[in-house]
Amino acid sequence: MPKIALIGMGVMGKNHHRIFKQIPYVELCAICDVVKSDEYDEPFFTDVVQMLDTIKPDAAIISVPTFLHKEVAMQCIERGVHIFIEKPAASTMQDARAIAKAVEKKGLKSCVGHVERFNPVVQGLKEELKEKEVYSLAITRVGPFPPRIADVGVLTDLSVHDIDLIRFITGKNILDKAIFKSRKIHNHHEDNAVLSFELEDSIIASITTNWLTPFKKRRIEVACKEAYYEADLMVQDLNEFSGFHVNNSYVIRGCHIKKDEPLLKENEAFIHYLRTGDRGSLATIEDSIITLEIATEII
């Protein structure tokens, strides 16, 4: 049974804690944060090195602030601990590459938490697109301003999710990009943006994102040679439109999606990876470096 330690107990750390308490075939062996702001059944530490040397976990979930990712990851790697880092892998590509090099040198397992890959509707859409010629892909991720955000704009907060999804869903690399952004109701950062991409095989993709919409919307639309798909990431619904005719008639098929919690599926995949070496849909540090490079150039 793998021994897992949680490092960083902010919003995502607490979510990981809740999820791992539901998985019977893993031992949540320790928790670490600079401040103990809640009560936990597991041993609690305020120093990462002390926790690692005392508990000796098999793997660690790193959900500290991004600027601390490299420092904490290196402390784990030095002690032979496998790592799961919440996205992005690090604050800079240089730091992310240093983590990747250290992981490879030690022969450890690693991944980056791009949880949207494990949304059942994304998995279903990716399966539907197998053997189909994709023409275009459009992602909409909009909603009201989140109070938790204080120091970054909508591009930094949200675009990394969808840049990764574009590559994950199509299996193609991004060749070129363009960005239009504006600041409408906020003082210091952009709150409205449209991103456009050219991928391999002449696939065109776009991301529409803002903090101006009074309700949340998370939608992916894909045009193929054979059909058109609409995926709702919030309610986990996927519809296929096909059989088009000149009189504007078409056939609608509701694709079967087994609804589930994406973070649960991602953590289960991480445990499976630790046991078998099968990475499945988990994002690599290299995936995160590519996404970080694109996002950095855009921002």
Secondary structure, 3 states (H helix, E strand, C coil): CCEEEEECCCHHHHHHHHHHCCCCCCEEEEEECCCCCCCCCCCEECCHHHHHHHHCCCEEEECCCHHHHHHHHHHHHHCCCEEEEECCCCCCHHHHHHHHHHHHHHCCCEEEECHHHHCHHHHHHHHHCCCCCEEEEEEEEEEECCCCCCCCCHHHHHHHHHHHHHHHHHCCCEEEEEEEEECCCCCCCCCEEEEEEEEHHHCEEEEEEECEEEEEEEEEEEEECCCEEEEECCCCEEEEEECCCCCCCCEEEEECCCCCCHHHHHHHHHHHHHHHCCCCCCECHHHHHHHHHHHHHHC
